[in-house]
Amino acid sequence: MINFPPSLTEWLDAVRGAGFEVDEYTECGARVAKHAARIRDIPTSRQEELVAKFGQGPGVEESMAEFSDIVSLIKKHNGYVIIAARKPTR
């Protein structure tokens, strides 16, 4: 189990360490992060619906705060990388 996903450099080192040659790669974290604020705002924009479904109380408010924290972590630490690699021919 890891706390945060590996960095691009760590992924590339792992792929090369496994004997692959990296042909190309692209890091897509910025594409994911740009949507984080919109995702974070969903519970706030739908608060009335959530209260109607689950009731008013600290549970709803705590869940909304936790959701916001999770989205902040996603924005800071999440993304993805696409690596095209191949095993060298002998």
Biopython code that builds the backbone (N, CA, C, O; Angstrom):
import numpy as np
from Bio.PDB.StructureBuilder import StructureBuilder

atoms = [
    (1, "MET", "N", (0.851, -1.180, 0.000)),
    (1, "MET", "CA", (0.000, 0.000, 0.000)),
    (1, "MET", "C", (0.893, 1.238, 0.000)),
    (1, "MET", "O", (1.909, 1.287, 0.694)),
    (2, "ILE", "N", (0.498, 2.234, -0.789)),
    (2, "ILE", "CA", (1.264, 3.475, -0.862)),
    (2, "ILE", "C", (0.358, 4.644, -0.497)),
    (2, "ILE", "O", (-0.857, 4.579, -0.687)),
    (3, "ASN", "N", (0.947, 5.702, 0.022)),
    (3, "ASN", "CA", (0.176, 6.887, 0.376)),
    (3, "ASN", "C", (-0.151, 7.738, -0.848)),
    (3, "ASN", "O", (-1.249, 8.286, -0.957)),
    (4, "PHE", "N", (0.796, 7.843, -1.756)),
    (4, "PHE", "CA", (0.606, 8.656, -2.939)),
    (4, "PHE", "C", (1.130, 7.898, -4.143)),
    (4, "PHE", "O", (2.060, 7.102, -4.012)),
    (5, "PRO", "N", (0.555, 8.128, -5.307)),
    (5, "PRO", "CA", (1.037, 7.441, -6.502)),
    (5, "PRO", "C", (2.458, 7.880, -6.839)),
    (5, "PRO", "O", (2.874, 8.983, -6.484)),
    (6, "PRO", "N", (3.190, 7.023, -7.517)),
    (6, "PRO", "CA", (4.557, 7.385, -7.907)),
    (6, "PRO", "C", (4.566, 8.593, -8.849)),
    (6, "PRO", "O", (3.594, 8.859, -9.555)),
    (7, "SER", "N", (5.676, 9.305, -8.839)),
    (7, "SER", "CA", (5.846, 10.436, -9.753)),
    (7, "SER", "C", (6.148, 9.896, -11.150)),
    (7, "SER", "O", (6.384, 8.700, -11.325)),
    (8, "LEU", "N", (6.138, 10.775, -12.126)),
    (8, "LEU", "CA", (6.477, 10.378, -13.487)),
    (8, "LEU", "C", (7.867, 9.751, -13.538)),
    (8, "LEU", "O", (8.058, 8.711, -14.168)),
    (9, "THR", "N", (8.829, 10.376, -12.882)),
    (9, "THR", "CA", (10.196, 9.850, -12.859)),
    (9, "THR", "C", (10.239, 8.454, -12.243)),
    (9, "THR", "O", (10.939, 7.573, -12.741)),
    (10, "GLU", "N", (9.495, 8.257, -11.169)),
    (10, "GLU", "CA", (9.468, 6.933, -10.526)),
    (10, "GLU", "C", (8.836, 5.881, -11.436)),
    (10, "GLU", "O", (9.307, 4.745, -11.494)),
    (11, "TRP", "N", (7.770, 6.258, -12.148)),
    (11, "TRP", "CA", (7.161, 5.316, -13.100)),
    (11, "TRP", "C", (8.150, 4.955, -14.203)),
    (11, "TRP", "O", (8.318, 3.780, -14.532)),
    (12, "LEU", "N", (8.802, 5.963, -14.771)),
    (12, "LEU", "CA", (9.761, 5.698, -15.848)),
    (12, "LEU", "C", (10.908, 4.829, -15.361)),
    (12, "LEU", "O", (11.332, 3.914, -16.066)),
    (13, "ASP", "N", (11.415, 5.103, -14.164)),
    (13, "ASP", "CA", (12.486, 4.279, -13.589)),
    (13, "ASP", "C", (12.024, 2.836, -13.399)),
    (13, "ASP", "O", (12.783, 1.903, -13.658)),
    (14, "ALA", "N", (10.782, 2.650, -12.949)),
    (14, "ALA", "CA", (10.248, 1.299, -12.728)),
    (14, "ALA", "C", (10.110, 0.534, -14.045)),
    (14, "ALA", "O", (10.440, -0.649, -14.125)),
    (15, "VAL", "N", (9.620, 1.223, -15.073)),
    (15, "VAL", "CA", (9.462, 0.576, -16.383)),
    (15, "VAL", "C", (10.830, 0.194, -16.944)),
    (15, "VAL", "O", (11.021, -0.920, -17.432)),
    (16, "ARG", "N", (11.770, 1.118, -16.870)),
    (16, "ARG", "CA", (13.137, 0.826, -17.355)),
    (16, "ARG", "C", (13.799, -0.255, -16.507)),
    (16, "ARG", "O", (14.514, -1.112, -17.027)),
    (17, "GLY", "N", (13.556, -0.209, -15.201)),
    (17, "GLY", "CA", (14.114, -1.217, -14.305)),
    (17, "GLY", "C", (13.586, -2.612, -14.581)),
    (17, "GLY", "O", (14.244, -3.602, -14.260)),
    (18, "ALA", "N", (12.405, -2.696, -15.172)),
    (18, "ALA", "CA", (11.817, -3.990, -15.530)),
    (18, "ALA", "C", (12.319, -4.479, -16.888)),
    (18, "ALA", "O", (11.883, -5.518, -17.384)),
    (19, "GLY", "N", (13.244, -3.716, -17.483)),
    (19, "GLY", "CA", (13.854, -4.151, -18.735)),
    (19, "GLY", "C", (13.206, -3.607, -19.995)),
    (19, "GLY", "O", (13.520, -4.059, -21.097)),
    (20, "PHE", "N", (12.308, -2.646, -19.850)),
    (20, "PHE", "CA", (11.661, -2.066, -21.025)),
    (20, "PHE", "C", (12.418, -0.839, -21.498)),
    (20, "PHE", "O", (13.096, -0.172, -20.716)),
    (21, "GLU", "N", (12.297, -0.551, -22.781)),
    (21, "GLU", "CA", (12.778, 0.703, -23.346)),
    (21, "GLU", "C", (11.562, 1.604, -23.542)),
    (21, "GLU", "O", (10.572, 1.196, -24.148)),
    (22, "VAL", "N", (11.639, 2.812, -23.034)),
    (22, "VAL", "CA", (10.521, 3.754, -23.138)),
    (22, "VAL", "C", (10.594, 4.443, -24.495)),
    (22, "VAL", "O", (11.578, 5.108, -24.821)),
    (23, "ASP", "N", (9.530, 4.270, -25.280)),
    (23, "ASP", "CA", (9.454, 4.936, -26.582)),
    (23, "ASP", "C", (8.930, 6.357, -26.442)),
    (23, "ASP", "O", (9.481, 7.290, -27.025)),
    (24, "GLU", "N", (7.861, 6.519, -25.664)),
    (24, "GLU", "CA", (7.302, 7.846, -25.419)),
    (24, "GLU", "C", (6.387, 7.784, -24.201)),
    (24, "GLU", "O", (6.000, 6.706, -23.748)),
    (25, "TYR", "N", (6.049, 8.964, -23.682)),
    (25, "TYR", "CA", (5.153, 9.032, -22.531)),
    (25, "TYR", "C", (4.490, 10.403, -22.498)),
    (25, "TYR", "O", (4.992, 11.369, -23.074)),
    (26, "THR", "N", (3.369, 10.465, -21.820)),
    (26, "THR", "CA", (2.695, 11.741, -21.581)),
    (26, "THR", "C", (2.065, 11.692, -20.196)),
    (26, "THR", "O", (1.463, 10.691, -19.809)),
    (27, "GLU", "N", (2.210, 12.772, -19.465)),
    (27, "GLU", "CA", (1.630, 12.884, -18.135)),
    (27, "GLU", "C", (0.329, 13.671, -18.263)),
    (27, "GLU", "O", (0.301, 14.747, -18.859)),
    (28, "CYS", "N", (-0.733, 13.130, -17.704)),
    (28, "CYS", "CA", (-2.064, 13.716, -17.891)),
    (28, "CYS", "C", (-2.652, 14.275, -16.603)),
    (28, "CYS", "O", (-3.860, 14.503, -16.543)),
    (29, "GLY", "N", (-1.862, 14.499, -15.593)),
    (29, "GLY", "CA", (-2.368, 14.985, -14.310)),
    (29, "GLY", "C", (-3.113, 16.295, -14.402)),
    (29, "GLY", "O", (-4.124, 16.477, -13.722)),
    (30, "ALA", "N", (-2.639, 17.216, -15.228)),
    (30, "ALA", "CA", (-3.290, 18.521, -15.349)),
    (30, "ALA", "C", (-4.699, 18.376, -15.913)),
    (30, "ALA", "O", (-5.591, 19.150, -15.567)),
    (31, "ARG", "N", (-4.901, 17.390, -16.776)),
    (31, "ARG", "CA", (-6.238, 17.168, -17.347)),
    (31, "ARG", "C", (-7.219, 16.721, -16.275)),
    (31, "ARG", "O", (-8.396, 17.079, -16.310)),
    (32, "VAL", "N", (-6.726, 15.933, -15.320)),
    (32, "VAL", "CA", (-7.576, 15.467, -14.225)),
    (32, "VAL", "C", (-7.807, 16.602, -13.229)),
    (32, "VAL", "O", (-8.935, 16.820, -12.787)),
    (33, "ALA", "N", (-6.759, 17.315, -12.880)),
    (33, "ALA", "CA", (-6.835, 18.356, -11.846)),
    (33, "ALA", "C", (-7.760, 19.499, -12.234)),
    (33, "ALA", "O", (-8.381, 20.101, -11.357)),
    (34, "LYS", "N", (-7.872, 19.819, -13.518)),
    (34, "LYS", "CA", (-8.700, 20.961, -13.902)),
    (34, "LYS", "C", (-10.178, 20.732, -13.600)),
    (34, "LYS", "O", (-10.951, 21.688, -13.533)),
    (35, "HIS", "N", (-10.577, 19.477, -13.416)),
    (35, "HIS", "CA", (-11.976, 19.172, -13.105)),
    (35, "HIS", "C", (-12.234, 19.063, -11.606)),
    (35, "HIS", "O", (-13.386, 18.952, -11.187)),
    (36, "ALA", "N", (-11.191, 19.093, -10.801)),
    (36, "ALA", "CA", (-11.340, 18.854, -9.363)),
    (36, "ALA", "C", (-12.249, 19.884, -8.690)),
    (36, "ALA", "O", (-13.070, 19.511, -7.852)),
    (37, "ALA", "N", (-12.125, 21.159, -9.032)),
    (37, "ALA", "CA", (-12.962, 22.181, -8.389)),
    (37, "ALA", "C", (-14.434, 21.948, -8.712)),
    (37, "ALA", "O", (-15.292, 22.093, -7.842)),
    (38, "ARG", "N", (-14.723, 21.591, -9.941)),
    (38, "ARG", "CA", (-16.116, 21.336, -10.327)),
    (38, "ARG", "C", (-16.662, 20.128, -9.569)),
    (38, "ARG", "O", (-17.805, 20.148, -9.113)),
    (39, "ILE", "N", (-15.864, 19.091, -9.434)),
    (39, "ILE", "CA", (-16.285, 17.899, -8.696)),
    (39, "ILE", "C", (-16.485, 18.245, -7.220)),
    (39, "ILE", "O", (-17.455, 17.806, -6.601)),
    (40, "ARG", "N", (-15.563, 19.035, -6.658)),
    (40, "ARG", "CA", (-15.634, 19.420, -5.250)),
    (40, "ARG", "C", (-16.928, 20.174, -4.945)),
    (40, "ARG", "O", (-17.476, 20.056, -3.849)),
    (41, "ASP", "N", (-17.412, 20.946, -5.911)),
    (41, "ASP", "CA", (-18.596, 21.778, -5.693)),
    (41, "ASP", "C", (-19.920, 21.027, -5.860)),
    (41, "ASP", "O", (-20.972, 21.586, -5.551)),
    (42, "ILE", "N", (-19.900, 19.802, -6.329)),
    (42, "ILE", "CA", (-21.139, 19.043, -6.542)),
    (42, "ILE", "C", (-21.955, 18.902, -5.260)),
    (42, "ILE", "O", (-23.148, 19.205, -5.287)),
    (43, "PRO", "N", (-21.380, 18.457, -4.131)),
    (43, "PRO", "CA", (-22.213, 18.324, -2.928)),
    (43, "PRO", "C", (-22.827, 19.644, -2.474)),
    (43, "PRO", "O", (-23.966, 19.665, -2.008)),
    (44, "THR", "N", (-22.092, 20.741, -2.603)),
    (44, "THR", "CA", (-22.618, 22.044, -2.189)),
    (44, "THR", "C", (-23.781, 22.451, -3.088)),
    (44, "THR", "O", (-24.811, 22.926, -2.609)),
    (45, "SER", "N", (-23.610, 22.262, -4.381)),
    (45, "SER", "CA", (-24.670, 22.661, -5.309)),
    (45, "SER", "C", (-25.901, 21.772, -5.190)),
    (45, "SER", "O", (-26.989, 22.163, -5.615)),
    (46, "ARG", "N", (-25.742, 20.573, -4.615)),
    (46, "ARG", "CA", (-26.873, 19.653, -4.475)),
    (46, "ARG", "C", (-27.215, 19.401, -3.009)),
    (46, "ARG", "O", (-27.775, 18.362, -2.662)),
    (47, "GLN", "N", (-26.873, 20.358, -2.159)),
    (47, "GLN", "CA", (-27.072, 20.194, -0.723)),
    (47, "GLN", "C", (-28.537, 19.954, -0.366)),
    (47, "GLN", "O", (-28.836, 19.094, 0.463)),
    (48, "GLU", "N", (-29.447, 20.698, -0.975)),
    (48, "GLU", "CA", (-30.872, 20.508, -0.667)),
    (48, "GLU", "C", (-31.316, 19.084, -0.990)),
    (48, "GLU", "O", (-32.061, 18.470, -0.226)),
    (49, "GLU", "N", (-30.863, 18.576, -2.104)),
    (49, "GLU", "CA", (-31.202, 17.205, -2.503)),
    (49, "GLU", "C", (-30.634, 16.187, -1.509)),
    (49, "GLU", "O", (-31.307, 15.221, -1.150)),
    (50, "LEU", "N", (-29.403, 16.410, -1.071)),
    (50, "LEU", "CA", (-28.770, 15.506, -0.105)),
    (50, "LEU", "C", (-29.494, 15.529, 1.234)),
    (50, "LEU", "O", (-29.714, 14.481, 1.841)),
    (51, "VAL", "N", (-29.864, 16.724, 1.696)),
    (51, "VAL", "CA", (-30.583, 16.846, 2.965)),
    (51, "VAL", "C", (-31.952, 16.183, 2.859)),
    (51, "VAL", "O", (-32.394, 15.519, 3.796)),
    (52, "ALA", "N", (-32.629, 16.361, 1.716)),
    (52, "ALA", "CA", (-33.936, 15.743, 1.526)),
    (52, "ALA", "C", (-33.842, 14.220, 1.563)),
    (52, "ALA", "O", (-34.735, 13.538, 2.066)),
    (53, "LYS", "N", (-32.754, 13.710, 1.026)),
    (53, "LYS", "CA", (-32.600, 12.255, 0.962)),
    (53, "LYS", "C", (-32.080, 11.662, 2.271)),
    (53, "LYS", "O", (-32.531, 10.595, 2.689)),
    (54, "PHE", "N", (-31.130, 12.347, 2.922)),
    (54, "PHE", "CA", (-30.467, 11.778, 4.095)),
    (54, "PHE", "C", (-30.770, 12.498, 5.401)),
    (54, "PHE", "O", (-30.397, 12.020, 6.473)),
    (55, "GLY", "N", (-31.440, 13.641, 5.325)),
    (55, "GLY", "CA", (-31.757, 14.390, 6.529)),
    (55, "GLY", "C", (-30.672, 15.401, 6.863)),
    (55, "GLY", "O", (-29.536, 15.293, 6.399)),
    (56, "GLN", "N", (-31.038, 16.379, 7.670)),
    (56, "GLN", "CA", (-30.094, 17.413, 8.108)),
    (56, "GLN", "C", (-29.360, 16.918, 9.339)),
    (56, "GLN", "O", (-29.932, 16.220, 10.176)),
    (57, "GLY", "N", (-28.125, 17.274, 9.442)),
    (57, "GLY", "CA", (-27.381, 16.896, 10.628)),
    (57, "GLY", "C", (-25.897, 16.883, 10.367)),
    (57, "GLY", "O", (-25.442, 17.118, 9.248)),
    (58, "PRO", "N", (-25.149, 16.604, 11.418)),
    (58, "PRO", "CA", (-23.696, 16.646, 11.274)),
    (58, "PRO", "C", (-23.168, 15.618, 10.279)),
    (58, "PRO", "O", (-22.123, 15.833, 9.666)),
    (59, "GLY", "N", (-23.875, 14.514, 10.114)),
    (59, "GLY", "CA", (-23.409, 13.491, 9.172)),
    (59, "GLY", "C", (-23.300, 14.007, 7.754)),
    (59, "GLY", "O", (-22.327, 13.716, 7.058)),
    (60, "VAL", "N", (-24.288, 14.769, 7.318)),
    (60, "VAL", "CA", (-24.274, 15.330, 5.965)),
    (60, "VAL", "C", (-23.151, 16.356, 5.842)),
    (60, "VAL", "O", (-22.397, 16.356, 4.869)),
    (61, "GLU", "N", (-23.052, 17.231, 6.844)),
    (61, "GLU", "CA", (-22.010, 18.263, 6.798)),
    (61, "GLU", "C", (-20.617, 17.651, 6.842)),
    (61, "GLU", "O", (-19.728, 18.091, 6.113)),
    (62, "GLU", "N", (-20.412, 16.641, 7.688)),
    (62, "GLU", "CA", (-19.111, 15.979, 7.766)),
    (62, "GLU", "C", (-18.781, 15.280, 6.451)),
    (62, "GLU", "O", (-17.646, 15.337, 5.979)),
    (63, "SER", "N", (-19.769, 14.626, 5.868)),
    (63, "SER", "CA", (-19.544, 13.943, 4.590)),
    (63, "SER", "C", (-19.154, 14.927, 3.505)),
    (63, "SER", "O", (-18.269, 14.645, 2.698)),
    (64, "MET", "N", (-19.811, 16.086, 3.478)),
    (64, "MET", "CA", (-19.478, 17.097, 2.485)),
    (64, "MET", "C", (-18.058, 17.614, 2.684)),
    (64, "MET", "O", (-17.333, 17.827, 1.713)),
    (65, "ALA", "N", (-17.659, 17.816, 3.934)),
    (65, "ALA", "CA", (-16.294, 18.283, 4.218)),
    (65, "ALA", "C", (-15.273, 17.222, 3.822)),
    (65, "ALA", "O", (-14.234, 17.545, 3.246)),
    (66, "GLU", "N", (-15.560, 15.962, 4.126)),
    (66, "GLU", "CA", (-14.645, 14.884, 3.755)),
    (66, "GLU", "C", (-14.524, 14.779, 2.242)),
    (66, "GLU", "O", (-13.429, 14.566, 1.722)),
    (67, "PHE", "N", (-15.640, 14.925, 1.530)),
    (67, "PHE", "CA", (-15.617, 14.875, 0.072)),
    (67, "PHE", "C", (-14.721, 15.973, -0.475)),
    (67, "PHE", "O", (-13.934, 15.743, -1.394)),
    (68, "SER", "N", (-14.842, 17.163, 0.092)),
    (68, "SER", "CA", (-14.012, 18.284, -0.335)),
    (68, "SER", "C", (-12.532, 17.984, -0.096)),
    (68, "SER", "O", (-11.691, 18.303, -0.937)),
    (69, "ASP", "N", (-12.209, 17.368, 1.056)),
    (69, "ASP", "CA", (-10.824, 16.999, 1.356)),
    (69, "ASP", "C", (-10.294, 15.982, 0.364)),
    (69, "ASP", "O", (-9.151, 16.077, -0.084)),
    (70, "ILE", "N", (-11.130, 15.004, 0.020)),
    (70, "ILE", "CA", (-10.717, 13.973, -0.928)),
    (70, "ILE", "C", (-10.423, 14.587, -2.281)),
    (70, "ILE", "O", (-9.422, 14.247, -2.912)),
    (71, "VAL", "N", (-11.284, 15.489, -2.735)),
    (71, "VAL", "CA", (-11.076, 16.130, -4.030)),
    (71, "VAL", "C", (-9.790, 16.953, -4.009)),
    (71, "VAL", "O", (-9.072, 16.996, -5.008)),
    (72, "SER", "N", (-9.489, 17.603, -2.889)),
    (72, "SER", "CA", (-8.230, 18.360, -2.779)),
    (72, "SER", "C", (-7.032, 17.431, -2.932)),
    (72, "SER", "O", (-6.057, 17.781, -3.596)),
    (73, "LEU", "N", (-7.098, 16.257, -2.326)),
    (73, "LEU", "CA", (-6.021, 15.281, -2.466)),
    (73, "LEU", "C", (-5.891, 14.812, -3.913)),
    (73, "LEU", "O", (-4.781, 14.662, -4.425)),
    (74, "ILE", "N", (-7.023, 14.584, -4.566)),
    (74, "ILE", "CA", (-6.997, 14.167, -5.967)),
    (74, "ILE", "C", (-6.312, 15.231, -6.809)),
    (74, "ILE", "O", (-5.463, 14.929, -7.648)),
    (75, "LYS", "N", (-6.690, 16.476, -6.575)),
    (75, "LYS", "CA", (-6.101, 17.568, -7.350)),
    (75, "LYS", "C", (-4.604, 17.657, -7.126)),
    (75, "LYS", "O", (-3.850, 17.934, -8.058)),
    (76, "LYS", "N", (-4.169, 17.424, -5.897)),
    (76, "LYS", "CA", (-2.754, 17.564, -5.571)),
    (76, "LYS", "C", (-1.926, 16.350, -5.996)),
    (76, "LYS", "O", (-0.788, 16.505, -6.439)),
    (77, "HIS", "N", (-2.486, 15.144, -5.866)),
    (77, "HIS", "CA", (-1.662, 13.949, -6.019)),
    (77, "HIS", "C", (-2.082, 12.990, -7.118)),
    (77, "HIS", "O", (-1.375, 12.017, -7.380)),
    (78, "ASN", "N", (-3.190, 13.230, -7.756)),
    (78, "ASN", "CA", (-3.668, 12.229, -8.690)),
    (78, "ASN", "C", (-3.512, 12.707, -10.113)),
    (78, "ASN", "O", (-3.362, 13.898, -10.387)),
    (79, "GLY", "N", (-3.552, 11.782, -10.972)),
    (79, "GLY", "CA", (-3.427, 12.014, -12.392)),
    (79, "GLY", "C", (-3.097, 10.683, -13.013)),
    (79, "GLY", "O", (-3.295, 9.634, -12.400)),
    (80, "TYR", "N", (-2.608, 10.722, -14.195)),
    (80, "TYR", "CA", (-2.177, 9.482, -14.790)),
    (80, "TYR", "C", (-1.120, 9.769, -15.827)),
    (80, "TYR", "O", (-0.976, 10.893, -16.307)),
    (81, "VAL", "N", (-0.388, 8.734, -16.158)),
    (81, "VAL", "CA", (0.652, 8.826, -17.170)),
    (81, "VAL", "C", (0.443, 7.670, -18.136)),
    (81, "VAL", "O", (0.093, 6.561, -17.732)),
    (82, "ILE", "N", (0.658, 7.940, -19.391)),
    (82, "ILE", "CA", (0.610, 6.896, -20.411)),
    (82, "ILE", "C", (2.034, 6.694, -20.886)),
    (82, "ILE", "O", (2.688, 7.627, -21.353)),
    (83, "ILE", "N", (2.505, 5.467, -20.759)),
    (83, "ILE", "CA", (3.877, 5.142, -21.149)),
    (83, "ILE", "C", (3.824, 4.076, -22.236)),
    (83, "ILE", "O", (3.219, 3.020, -22.053)),
    (84, "ALA", "N", (4.463, 4.364, -23.370)),
    (84, "ALA", "CA", (4.612, 3.376, -24.438)),
    (84, "ALA", "C", (6.027, 2.835, -24.322)),
    (84, "ALA", "O", (6.999, 3.573, -24.482)),
    (85, "ALA", "N", (6.135, 1.542, -24.043)),
    (85, "ALA", "CA", (7.450, 0.928, -23.843)),
    (85, "ALA", "C", (7.456, -0.440, -24.514)),
    (85, "ALA", "O", (6.405, -1.011, -24.807)),
    (86, "ARG", "N", (8.650, -0.950, -24.749)),
    (86, "ARG", "CA", (8.779, -2.275, -25.372)),
    (86, "ARG", "C", (9.985, -2.987, -24.804)),
    (86, "ARG", "O", (10.930, -2.362, -24.322)),
    (87, "LYS", "N", (9.938, -4.284, -24.868)),
    (87, "LYS", "CA", (11.108, -5.082, -24.496)),
    (87, "LYS", "C", (12.082, -5.020, -25.666)),
    (87, "LYS", "O", (11.673, -5.165, -26.818)),
    (88, "PRO", "N", (13.354, -4.807, -25.387)),
    (88, "PRO", "CA", (14.314, -4.766, -26.481)),
    (88, "PRO", "C", (14.440, -6.137, -27.138)),
    (88, "PRO", "O", (14.337, -7.174, -26.482)),
    (89, "THR", "N", (14.666, -6.113, -28.449)),
    (89, "THR", "CA", (14.854, -7.379, -29.160)),
    (89, "THR", "C", (16.261, -7.903, -28.884)),
    (89, "THR", "O", (17.214, -7.148, -28.688)),
    (90, "ARG", "N", (16.341, -9.203, -28.878)),
    (90, "ARG", "CA", (17.657, -9.816, -28.574)),
    (90, "ARG", "C", (18.498, -9.970, -29.788)),
    (90, "ARG", "O", (19.622, -10.464, -29.701)),
]
sb = StructureBuilder()
sb.init_structure("model")
sb.init_model(0)
sb.init_chain("A")
sb.init_seg("    ")
for serial, (resi, resn, name, xyz) in enumerate(atoms, 1):
    if name == "N":
        sb.init_residue(resn, " ", resi, " ")
    sb.init_atom(name, np.array(xyz, "f"), 0.0, 1.0, " ", f" {name:<3s}", serial, name[0])
structure = sb.get_structure()
